[in-house]
């Protein structure tokens, strides 16, 4: 007989947030014990301890002696009391009077850390926008106990509970995490696992439960695993998926086993909304006075279909077992590979290259069937002595072109040490991405068509490494070293329309229309990795260019100069740059070499900089 288990995760989004907070928290030291019992024991020992030693005799530092001496000193006038150093005491600075208020207002130091156990009990909700309104998407049990339910306006929830913790809803992340859990369930517990809405899974236990000691033992084992991970869950097992879901969502028991053939009686007293029907149908049934599934099941089907449509009757028959309910299984993705084992060991590079030409098309066909493109491939050659030889290649863009993959792998065959012979070779796809059909340009003679640089990038990466390849991209910043950054090689450049717009604006007489981050002065083609300080600078303050400077031990005499170009610090990003100023100059020495120098400071105010000179770039 078919048996289906419904796994219900009522607080799935909230539990995911709690799990992320616990993962982000710093781990505790291993081997530590709970400090509370030790502190209580130490306090008890101090209270019960006697200040007088076990052996008889007077001890000057006894507790009772110190107490009597303290009373005598307190009775003396202030000018007759001994010094604190003579009493063995010390003075400590008092705490800052505004420190506590400063921290409470969120302007000072960090708040004291909240323990994970206490944080798990704090009210927490997730919010999402519906049109122009922000509503509560999900609420934790503590928030629901205080009257905050999903669908409530977030402003009303905050007014009802000022200390409410709100996080943005992540339905895509919740769905992806639930899919990963389904894949885990398909690999560990049941070969057929299907989604059951947003907060649940269906597991087909037919012929599987006896491997785990029965249905109850299997259900409790699943609950223990989820509880250790911090997820609240309930499980119900019945003959049909609809009955199992109705029981698990409406019954409070963590594990509920419906005997075979008793699912109709078990769900007869449950409300109709447990059948996974539309909310409009639930409201209409409530208005008609139908508040139990048993009452609904006794009604003829034809009037129900005419009044509510086929959805209600179909869900009812599926829960009662009168109609089949096929489950759409979640199949774990299989590892894509292609390999071959040799009858005799291979010792030559030609033999390895030949079999690469045979296996790469096979791997490309497997990728095409899966609709994927390889981003990282590992070639493993198993030697007779058990020492594997590995070659790893990465691709800048997902590809399954056999000729391109063979060229990349064949260039690195020389790195393989066959030893006494290679017994087998295997190609593993370590990383893959979806790869669909790509469209070409409408015109074959289009002049603005961009060539595909991915094959060239892959070829260069196999020789010099992917870490040595990048593309510069513009960053919105006035500071020269921050106005450009490294980016992926295949990132598209700025669109031609944007470039034409900037060129048109540049032709205007006034520079007011230029973007604030657009450079109005010529910049050098090469900037130093870090500005280098120059010495022996001869220049008149505040705005005169330098006449002489020494850089890397060589003295340069300036014959031409242009400037200054004043650049202020980004005070809206860094408070330390509120008054920071740089004056840049383009200079040319006697030998015709041009440099880009700047003075840190405006030449008048000391707060703007220390007036030192730096060389930042070289022209040409």
C-alpha positions as CSV (number, residue, x, y, z in Angstrom):
1,X,0.0,0.0,0.0
2,X,1.2,3.5,-0.8
3,X,2.3,5.6,2.1
4,X,3.2,9.3,1.9
5,X,4.8,11.5,4.6
6,X,4.2,15.2,4.7
7,X,7.1,17.2,6.2
8,X,5.8,20.6,7.4
9,X,8.2,23.5,8.2
10,X,5.9,26.2,9.7
11,X,8.7,28.7,10.5
12,X,11.0,28.0,7.5
13,X,11.9,31.6,6.7
14,X,12.3,32.5,10.3
15,X,14.4,29.4,11.1
16,X,16.6,30.2,8.1
17,X,17.3,33.7,9.6
18,X,18.1,32.2,13.0
19,X,20.4,29.7,11.5
20,X,22.2,32.4,9.5
21,X,22.7,34.4,12.7
22,X,24.0,31.4,14.6
23,X,26.4,30.7,11.7
24,X,27.6,34.3,11.6
25,X,28.2,34.4,15.4
26,X,31.8,33.8,16.5
27,X,32.3,30.2,17.6
28,X,32.8,29.3,21.2
29,X,36.1,27.8,22.3
30,X,36.2,24.1,22.4
31,X,36.6,22.4,25.7
32,X,35.0,25.2,27.7
33,X,32.4,24.5,30.4
34,X,29.4,26.4,31.6
35,X,30.6,29.3,33.7
36,X,27.4,29.7,35.7
37,X,27.7,26.6,37.9
38,X,31.4,27.4,38.6
39,X,30.6,31.0,39.5
40,X,27.8,29.9,41.8
41,X,30.1,27.4,43.5
42,X,32.9,30.0,43.9
43,X,30.4,32.4,45.5
44,X,29.2,29.8,47.9
45,X,32.7,28.9,48.8
46,X,33.6,32.5,49.5
47,X,30.5,33.0,51.7
48,X,31.2,29.8,53.7
49,X,35.0,30.3,53.9
50,X,36.5,31.5,57.2
51,X,39.0,34.3,57.2
52,X,40.9,32.7,60.1
53,X,43.2,29.8,59.0
54,X,42.6,26.4,60.3
55,X,45.5,26.5,62.7
56,X,45.1,28.7,65.7
57,X,46.7,32.1,65.9
58,X,46.2,35.7,64.8
59,X,46.5,36.7,61.2
60,X,46.8,40.4,60.6
61,X,45.0,40.3,57.2
62,X,42.0,38.5,58.4
63,X,38.6,39.6,57.3
64,X,37.3,40.5,60.7
65,X,40.5,42.5,61.4
66,X,40.1,44.5,58.1
67,X,36.5,45.2,58.9
68,X,37.3,46.6,62.3
69,X,40.1,48.7,61.0
70,X,37.9,50.1,58.2
71,X,35.3,51.2,60.8
72,X,37.9,53.0,62.8
73,X,39.3,54.8,59.7
74,X,35.8,55.8,58.6
75,X,35.2,57.4,62.0
76,X,38.2,59.7,61.7
77,X,38.0,63.1,60.1
78,X,39.0,63.3,56.5
79,X,42.3,65.2,57.2
80,X,43.4,62.5,59.8
81,X,42.7,59.4,57.6
82,X,45.8,57.6,56.3
83,X,46.7,57.7,52.6
84,X,45.2,55.2,50.3
85,X,48.6,53.8,49.4
86,X,49.2,53.0,53.1
87,X,45.9,51.2,53.2
88,X,46.8,49.1,50.2
89,X,44.0,50.6,48.2
90,X,43.9,52.1,44.7
91,X,41.9,54.8,43.0
92,X,40.1,54.0,39.7
93,X,38.7,56.4,37.1
94,X,35.0,56.7,37.0
95,X,33.1,55.7,33.9
96,X,32.2,58.3,31.3
97,X,28.9,59.9,32.5
98,X,27.4,60.0,29.0
99,X,28.8,56.6,27.8
100,X,25.7,54.6,28.7
101,X,23.3,57.1,27.0
102,X,25.7,57.4,24.0
103,X,25.5,53.6,23.5
104,X,21.8,53.5,24.0
105,X,21.2,56.0,21.2
106,X,23.3,53.9,18.8
107,X,26.0,56.6,18.3
108,X,28.7,55.1,20.3
109,X,30.2,51.7,21.0
110,X,28.5,48.4,20.1
111,X,25.7,47.0,22.0
112,X,26.4,44.1,24.3
113,X,26.1,40.8,22.4
114,X,22.8,39.0,22.7
115,X,23.0,35.3,23.4
116,X,21.6,33.0,20.7
117,X,19.1,31.5,23.2
118,X,17.8,34.9,24.1
119,X,17.8,36.1,20.6
120,X,15.8,33.1,19.4
121,X,12.9,34.2,21.7
122,X,12.8,37.8,20.5
123,X,9.9,38.7,18.1
124,X,11.1,38.5,14.5
125,X,9.1,39.0,11.3
126,X,9.9,39.3,7.6
127,X,8.3,42.0,5.4
128,X,7.5,42.4,1.7
129,X,6.0,45.1,-0.4
130,X,2.6,44.7,-2.0
131,X,2.0,47.7,-4.2
132,X,2.7,50.7,-2.0
133,X,2.2,48.9,1.2
134,X,4.7,47.0,3.3
135,X,3.1,43.9,4.9
136,X,4.3,41.2,7.3
137,X,5.2,38.1,5.2
138,X,6.0,35.7,8.1
139,X,6.1,35.9,11.8
140,X,7.9,33.8,14.5
141,X,5.9,32.1,17.2
142,X,6.7,34.8,19.7
143,X,5.4,37.5,17.4
144,X,2.3,35.5,16.6
145,X,1.6,35.0,20.3
146,X,1.6,38.8,20.6
147,X,-1.0,39.2,17.9
148,X,1.2,39.9,14.8
149,X,0.1,37.7,11.9
150,X,1.2,37.5,8.3
151,X,-0.7,40.1,6.1
152,X,-0.7,42.8,8.8
153,X,0.7,46.2,7.9
154,X,4.2,46.6,9.1
155,X,3.5,50.0,10.6
156,X,0.7,48.5,12.7
157,X,3.0,45.7,13.8
158,X,5.7,48.2,14.9
159,X,3.2,50.3,16.7
160,X,1.9,47.2,18.5
161,X,5.4,46.0,19.4
162,X,8.1,48.7,19.3
163,X,11.0,46.2,19.8
164,X,10.1,44.1,16.8
165,X,13.0,42.9,14.7
166,X,12.2,43.1,10.9
167,X,14.1,41.5,8.1
168,X,13.3,41.7,4.3
169,X,11.6,38.5,3.0
170,X,13.7,36.4,0.7
171,X,11.3,34.0,-1.2
172,X,13.9,33.0,-3.7
173,X,16.4,32.1,-1.0
174,X,13.7,30.2,0.9
175,X,12.8,28.2,-2.2
176,X,16.4,27.4,-3.0
177,X,17.1,26.3,0.6
178,X,14.0,24.1,0.5
179,X,15.2,22.6,-2.8
180,X,18.5,21.7,-1.2
181,X,16.7,20.1,1.7
182,X,14.6,18.1,-0.8
183,X,17.8,16.9,-2.6
184,X,19.2,15.8,0.8
185,X,16.0,14.0,1.6
186,X,16.0,12.3,-1.8
187,X,19.6,11.1,-1.2
188,X,19.1,9.9,2.4
189,X,15.5,8.9,3.0
190,X,13.3,8.5,0.0
191,X,14.0,8.3,-3.8
192,X,10.8,10.3,-4.5
193,X,10.6,13.7,-2.9
194,X,8.3,16.5,-4.1
195,X,7.5,20.1,-3.1
196,X,4.5,20.7,-0.9
197,X,3.9,24.5,-1.2
198,X,6.4,27.0,0.3
199,X,6.9,25.3,3.7
200,X,6.8,21.6,3.1
201,X,7.8,18.4,1.3
202,X,6.2,15.2,0.4
203,X,8.2,11.9,0.8
204,X,7.0,8.7,-0.7
205,X,7.7,6.0,2.0
206,X,6.5,3.1,0.0
207,X,9.0,0.3,0.4
208,X,11.5,2.6,2.3
209,X,10.4,2.9,5.9
210,X,11.5,-0.6,6.9
211,X,15.1,0.4,6.1
212,X,15.0,2.9,9.0
213,X,13.2,0.7,11.5
214,X,9.6,1.6,10.6
215,X,7.6,4.7,9.8
216,X,7.7,6.1,13.4
217,X,11.4,5.6,13.8
218,X,12.1,7.1,10.4
219,X,9.9,10.2,11.1
220,X,11.5,10.8,14.5
221,X,14.9,10.5,12.9
222,X,14.1,13.2,10.4
223,X,12.8,15.4,13.1
224,X,15.9,15.0,15.2
225,X,18.1,15.9,12.3
226,X,16.1,19.1,11.6
227,X,15.9,20.0,15.3
228,X,19.7,19.8,15.6
229,X,19.9,22.2,12.7
230,X,17.4,24.6,14.4
231,X,14.3,24.0,12.2
232,X,10.9,23.4,13.6
233,X,9.1,20.6,11.8
234,X,6.2,18.2,12.0
235,X,5.6,15.0,10.1
236,X,2.4,13.1,9.3
237,X,2.1,9.8,7.4
238,X,-1.0,8.7,5.6
239,X,-2.2,6.8,2.5
240,X,-2.5,10.0,0.4
241,X,-0.6,13.2,0.1
242,X,-3.6,15.3,0.6
243,X,-4.6,13.5,3.9
244,X,-1.0,13.7,5.2
245,X,-0.8,17.4,4.5
246,X,-4.2,18.1,6.1
247,X,-3.1,16.2,9.2
248,X,0.4,17.8,9.5
249,X,-0.9,21.4,9.1
250,X,-3.9,21.1,11.5
251,X,-2.7,18.7,14.2
252,X,-0.3,19.8,16.9
253,X,1.5,16.5,17.3
254,X,5.1,16.5,16.0
255,X,4.7,12.9,14.6
256,X,1.3,11.7,13.5
257,X,0.9,8.2,12.0
258,X,-2.4,7.5,10.3
259,X,-3.1,3.8,10.1
260,X,-3.6,2.3,6.6
261,X,-7.1,2.8,5.4
262,X,-8.1,5.2,8.2
263,X,-7.3,8.5,6.4
264,X,-10.9,9.3,5.7
265,X,-11.9,9.1,9.3
266,X,-8.8,11.0,10.4
267,X,-9.4,14.1,8.3
268,X,-13.2,14.2,8.6
269,X,-13.2,16.6,11.5
270,X,-10.6,19.0,10.0
271,X,-11.6,22.3,8.4
272,X,-11.9,22.5,4.6
273,X,-8.9,24.9,4.3
274,X,-6.6,21.9,5.1
275,X,-7.3,20.6,1.6
276,X,-5.0,23.2,-0.1
277,X,-7.9,25.0,-1.8
278,X,-8.2,28.7,-2.7
279,X,-9.1,31.3,-0.1
280,X,-12.2,32.4,-2.0
281,X,-13.5,28.8,-1.9
282,X,-12.8,28.6,1.9
283,X,-14.7,31.8,2.5
284,X,-17.7,30.7,0.5
285,X,-17.8,27.3,2.3
286,X,-17.7,29.1,5.6
287,X,-20.6,31.3,4.6
288,X,-22.5,28.1,3.6
289,X,-21.9,26.6,7.0
290,X,-19.5,23.8,5.8
291,X,-16.8,23.7,8.4
292,X,-15.6,20.1,8.2
293,X,-14.1,17.9,5.5
294,X,-16.5,15.1,6.4
295,X,-19.5,17.3,5.7
296,X,-17.9,18.4,2.4
297,X,-17.2,14.8,1.4
298,X,-20.8,13.8,1.9
299,X,-22.0,16.4,-0.6
300,X,-22.5,15.4,-4.3
301,X,-19.7,16.3,-6.6
302,X,-21.7,17.8,-9.5
303,X,-23.1,20.8,-7.4
304,X,-19.6,21.4,-6.0
305,X,-18.1,21.6,-9.4
306,X,-20.7,24.0,-10.7
307,X,-20.4,26.2,-7.6
308,X,-16.6,26.0,-6.9
309,X,-15.1,24.7,-10.1
310,X,-13.0,21.5,-10.5
311,X,-10.3,22.5,-8.1
312,X,-12.2,21.9,-4.9
313,X,-13.6,18.5,-6.0
314,X,-10.3,17.4,-7.3
315,X,-8.5,18.2,-4.0
316,X,-11.2,16.5,-2.0
317,X,-11.0,13.3,-4.1
318,X,-7.2,13.3,-3.9
319,X,-7.2,13.6,-0.1
320,X,-9.8,10.8,0.1
321,X,-7.9,8.5,-2.3
322,X,-10.6,8.6,-5.0
323,X,-8.4,10.4,-7.5
324,X,-4.6,10.0,-8.1
325,X,-2.3,12.8,-7.2
326,X,1.0,12.5,-9.1
327,X,4.0,14.0,-7.4
328,X,6.6,16.0,-9.3
329,X,9.8,14.6,-8.0
330,X,12.9,16.6,-7.2
331,X,15.8,14.7,-8.8
332,X,19.3,15.3,-7.5
333,X,21.6,16.5,-10.2
334,X,24.1,13.9,-11.2
335,X,27.8,14.6,-11.6
336,X,28.7,15.0,-15.2
337,X,31.9,13.1,-16.2
338,X,33.4,11.0,-19.0
339,X,36.1,8.4,-18.5
340,X,37.8,5.4,-20.0
341,X,39.9,2.6,-18.5
342,X,42.7,1.1,-20.6
343,X,43.5,-2.6,-21.1
344,X,47.2,-1.7,-21.1
345,X,48.9,1.3,-19.5
346,X,49.4,4.4,-21.6
347,X,52.9,6.0,-21.5
348,X,53.0,8.5,-24.3
349,X,51.6,12.0,-24.7
350,X,50.1,11.1,-28.1
351,X,48.0,8.4,-26.5
352,X,46.7,10.8,-23.9
353,X,45.9,13.4,-26.6
354,X,44.0,10.7,-28.7
355,X,41.8,9.7,-25.8
356,X,41.2,13.3,-24.9
357,X,39.8,13.8,-28.4
358,X,37.5,10.8,-27.8
359,X,36.3,11.8,-24.3
360,X,35.7,15.5,-24.7
361,X,32.9,15.1,-27.3
362,X,31.3,12.6,-25.0
363,X,31.5,15.2,-22.2
364,X,30.1,17.9,-24.5
365,X,27.1,15.7,-25.4
366,X,26.3,15.1,-21.7
367,X,26.5,18.9,-21.1
368,X,24.2,19.5,-24.0
369,X,21.6,17.1,-22.7
370,X,21.7,18.8,-19.4
371,X,21.5,22.3,-20.9
372,X,24.7,23.3,-19.2
373,X,28.1,24.8,-20.1
374,X,31.3,24.0,-18.4
375,X,33.2,26.6,-16.4
376,X,35.7,24.4,-14.7
377,X,37.0,21.0,-15.8
378,X,39.3,18.7,-14.1
379,X,41.3,16.0,-15.9
380,X,42.4,13.1,-13.7
381,X,44.9,10.4,-14.9
382,X,45.1,7.4,-12.6
383,X,48.6,5.9,-12.6
384,X,49.4,2.3,-11.9
385,X,51.2,3.2,-8.6
386,X,48.0,5.0,-7.4
387,X,49.3,8.6,-7.7
388,X,46.8,10.6,-9.7
389,X,47.8,13.3,-12.1
390,X,45.4,16.2,-12.3
391,X,45.0,19.1,-14.7
392,X,42.4,21.8,-13.9
393,X,41.3,24.4,-16.5
394,X,38.8,27.2,-16.1
395,X,36.8,29.0,-18.7
396,X,35.9,32.7,-18.7
397,X,32.4,31.9,-20.1
398,X,30.3,28.7,-20.0
399,X,31.1,26.6,-23.1
400,X,30.7,23.1,-24.4
401,X,32.6,23.4,-27.6
402,X,34.6,20.2,-28.0
403,X,37.3,21.7,-30.2
404,X,38.0,24.6,-27.8
405,X,38.1,22.2,-24.7
406,X,40.5,19.9,-26.5
407,X,42.8,22.7,-27.3
408,X,42.9,23.9,-23.7
409,X,43.6,20.5,-22.3
410,X,46.1,19.5,-25.0
411,X,48.3,22.5,-24.1
412,X,48.9,21.1,-20.6
413,X,49.5,17.4,-21.4
414,X,53.2,18.0,-20.8
415,X,52.5,18.6,-17.1
416,X,51.4,14.9,-16.7
417,X,54.0,12.5,-15.4
418,X,52.9,9.0,-16.6
419,X,55.5,7.2,-14.4
420,X,55.0,3.4,-15.1
421,X,51.8,4.0,-17.0
422,X,48.4,5.5,-16.8
423,X,45.6,3.1,-16.1
424,X,42.5,5.3,-16.7
425,X,41.6,8.9,-17.5
426,X,38.5,10.8,-16.4
427,X,37.1,14.3,-17.2
428,X,35.1,15.8,-14.4
429,X,32.9,18.9,-14.7
430,X,33.5,20.7,-11.4
431,X,31.5,23.8,-12.2
432,X,28.8,24.3,-14.8
433,X,26.2,27.0,-15.7
434,X,23.1,27.0,-17.7
435,X,23.9,27.6,-21.4
436,X,21.2,28.2,-23.9
437,X,21.1,29.2,-27.5
438,X,22.6,32.6,-28.3
439,X,21.3,35.0,-31.1
440,X,23.5,36.5,-33.8
441,X,23.3,40.0,-35.2
442,X,20.6,40.8,-37.7
443,X,23.2,41.8,-40.3
444,X,26.2,39.7,-41.2
445,X,28.2,42.8,-42.2
446,X,27.4,44.8,-39.0
447,X,30.4,47.0,-38.2
448,X,29.6,47.4,-34.5
449,X,29.5,43.7,-33.8
450,X,31.8,42.8,-30.9
451,X,34.1,39.8,-31.4
452,X,33.9,36.9,-28.9
453,X,37.0,37.2,-26.7
454,X,36.2,34.1,-24.5
455,X,38.4,31.7,-26.5
456,X,41.3,34.2,-26.5
457,X,40.9,34.7,-22.7
458,X,40.8,31.0,-22.1
459,X,44.0,30.5,-24.1
460,X,45.9,33.2,-22.3
461,X,44.6,32.0,-18.9
462,X,46.1,28.5,-19.5
463,X,49.5,30.1,-20.0
464,X,49.7,33.0,-17.6
465,X,46.9,32.2,-15.2
466,X,43.5,33.8,-14.7
467,X,44.7,35.9,-11.8
468,X,46.9,38.0,-14.2
469,X,44.1,39.0,-16.5
470,X,41.6,41.7,-15.8
471,X,39.8,44.7,-17.4
472,X,39.7,48.2,-16.0
473,X,36.3,49.7,-15.3
474,X,35.4,53.2,-14.4
475,X,34.2,54.0,-10.9
476,X,32.3,57.1,-9.9
477,X,35.0,58.9,-7.8
478,X,37.0,62.1,-8.0
479,X,40.0,60.6,-6.4
480,X,42.3,59.3,-9.2
481,X,43.3,56.0,-7.5
482,X,39.6,55.2,-6.8
483,X,38.2,56.2,-10.3
484,X,39.2,52.9,-11.8
485,X,39.1,49.3,-10.6
486,X,39.8,45.8,-11.8
487,X,36.9,43.8,-13.2
488,X,36.3,40.5,-15.0
489,X,37.9,40.3,-18.4
490,X,34.6,39.7,-20.3
491,X,32.6,42.5,-18.6
492,X,31.0,44.5,-21.4
493,X,32.4,48.1,-21.9
494,X,30.3,51.2,-21.6
495,X,27.5,51.3,-24.2
496,X,28.2,53.4,-27.3
497,X,25.3,55.6,-26.6
498,X,26.7,56.6,-23.3
499,X,30.1,57.3,-24.8
500,X,28.6,59.5,-27.5
501,X,26.6,61.4,-24.9
502,X,29.8,62.2,-22.9
503,X,31.6,63.3,-26.1
504,X,28.7,65.6,-27.0
505,X,28.8,67.1,-23.5
506,X,32.5,67.6,-23.7
507,X,32.1,69.8,-26.8
508,X,30.1,72.3,-24.7
509,X,31.9,75.5,-23.7
510,X,30.8,75.3,-20.1
511,X,31.9,72.4,-17.9
512,X,28.8,72.5,-15.7
513,X,27.0,69.8,-17.7
514,X,29.8,67.3,-17.2
515,X,29.2,64.6,-14.6
516,X,30.9,65.3,-11.3
517,X,33.1,62.2,-11.6
518,X,34.2,63.0,-15.2
519,X,37.8,64.2,-15.5
520,X,38.1,67.7,-17.1
521,X,41.9,67.5,-17.1
522,X,44.1,65.1,-19.0
523,X,45.1,62.2,-16.9
524,X,48.3,60.0,-17.4
525,X,47.9,56.7,-19.1
526,X,49.7,55.0,-16.2
527,X,49.3,55.5,-12.5
528,X,51.7,54.2,-9.9
529,X,50.3,51.5,-7.6
530,X,50.8,53.9,-4.7
531,X,51.9,57.6,-4.9
532,X,55.6,57.9,-4.2
533,X,56.9,60.8,-2.2
534,X,59.5,63.1,-3.9
535,X,62.3,65.1,-2.2
536,X,64.1,68.4,-2.7
537,X,61.0,70.1,-4.2
538,X,61.4,73.7,-5.1
539,X,58.1,75.5,-5.5
540,X,56.4,78.8,-4.4
541,X,53.3,78.7,-2.3
542,X,50.4,78.6,-2.7
543,X,49.8,77.8,-6.4
544,X,53.1,77.8,-8.2
545,X,54.2,74.5,-9.9
546,X,57.4,72.8,-8.8
547,X,60.7,73.9,-10.4
548,X,62.8,70.9,-9.3
549,X,62.2,67.6,-7.5
550,X,64.1,64.4,-6.8
551,X,62.5,61.0,-7.5
552,X,64.2,57.6,-7.0
553,X,67.6,59.3,-6.6
554,X,67.4,61.3,-9.8
555,X,66.9,65.1,-9.9
556,X,64.5,66.5,-12.4
557,X,64.5,70.2,-13.5
558,X,61.1,71.4,-14.8
559,X,60.9,73.4,-17.9
560,X,57.1,73.4,-18.5
561,X,54.2,73.0,-16.1
562,X,50.5,73.2,-16.0
563,X,48.1,73.4,-13.1
564,X,47.0,73.3,-10.4
565,X,44.0,70.9,-10.6
566,X,42.5,70.8,-7.2
567,X,40.8,67.6,-6.0
568,X,39.0,67.5,-2.6
569,X,38.6,64.5,-0.4
570,X,35.4,62.5,-0.5
571,X,34.0,63.7,2.8
572,X,30.7,62.0,2.2
573,X,32.5,58.6,2.4
574,X,35.3,59.2,4.9
575,X,35.2,61.7,7.7
576,X,39.0,62.0,7.7
577,X,38.8,63.6,4.2
578,X,36.6,66.6,5.2
579,X,39.4,69.1,4.8
580,X,41.8,67.0,2.6
581,X,43.0,68.7,-0.6
582,X,45.3,67.8,-3.4
583,X,46.8,70.2,-6.0
584,X,47.9,68.2,-9.2
585,X,50.4,69.6,-11.7
586,X,51.5,68.3,-15.1
587,X,55.2,68.9,-15.5
588,X,57.9,68.2,-18.1
589,X,61.6,68.0,-17.4
590,X,64.6,68.9,-19.5
591,X,64.7,65.5,-21.2
592,X,61.0,65.7,-22.3
593,X,59.6,63.3,-19.8
594,X,56.3,64.3,-18.3
595,X,55.1,63.5,-14.8
596,X,51.9,64.0,-12.8
597,X,52.7,65.4,-9.3
598,X,50.5,66.6,-6.5
599,X,50.9,68.5,-3.3
600,X,48.9,67.3,-0.3
601,X,47.3,70.5,1.0
602,X,46.1,73.8,-0.5
603,X,49.3,75.7,0.4
604,X,47.5,77.9,2.9
605,X,45.8,75.9,5.6
606,X,47.7,73.3,7.6
607,X,44.5,71.3,8.2
608,X,44.2,70.5,4.4
609,X,47.5,68.6,4.3
610,X,51.1,68.4,5.3
611,X,52.4,70.1,2.1
612,X,54.4,67.1,1.0
613,X,54.8,66.4,-2.7
614,X,54.1,63.0,-4.4
615,X,54.5,61.6,-7.9
616,X,51.3,59.8,-8.9
617,X,51.6,59.0,-12.6
618,X,53.7,59.1,-15.8
619,X,52.6,60.4,-19.2
620,X,53.6,58.5,-22.3
